[in-house]
Amino acid sequence: MIHFVLLISRQGKVRLTKWYSPYTQKERTKVIRELSGVILTRGPKLCNFVEWRGYKVVYKRYASLYFCMCIDAEDNELEVLEIIHHYVEILDRYFGSVSQPN
């Protein structure tokens, strides 16, 4: 199950959030701060999966945006990477030149 989706710029600014599990505004702010700190400091050669609070966070960088999805620990990470890629392709077709993969 996908718990939330975050789009974060390389500077740490949130571009989009979609929450599928109930979080208070205070919890959302804390989640965004924690995850942006973890993901933005990771090296480009490291894997795109992070264990976080009993969940997995799968992310992929396209141009200057990080597309992040929080899933259950037993969910398939590679499938979520495909979902992210498909989402980026849809955005690219609709808006044109959304981002180029890195």
Long-range contacts (C-beta under 8 A, 24 or more apart in sequence): 1-71, 1-72, 1-75, 2-69, 2-70, 2-71, 2-80, 3-55, 3-70, 3-71, 3-72, 4-31, 4-69, 4-70, 5-67, 5-68, 5-69, 5-70, 6-32, 6-35, 6-36, 6-66, 6-67, 6-68, 6-69, 6-70, 7-65, 7-66, 7-67, 7-68, 8-32, 8-35, 8-36, 8-39, 8-40, 8-65, 8-66, 8-68, 9-64, 9-65, 9-66, 10-40, 10-61, 10-64, 10-65, 10-66, 12-36, 12-40, 15-65, 35-68, 35-70, 39-66, 39-68, 40-66, 44-102, 48-77, 48-81, 49-77, 58-84, 59-84, 60-84, 60-85, 60-88, 61-102, 62-88, 62-98, 62-99, 62-100, 62-101, 62-102, 63-98, 63-99, 63-100, 63-101, 63-102, 64-99, 65-99
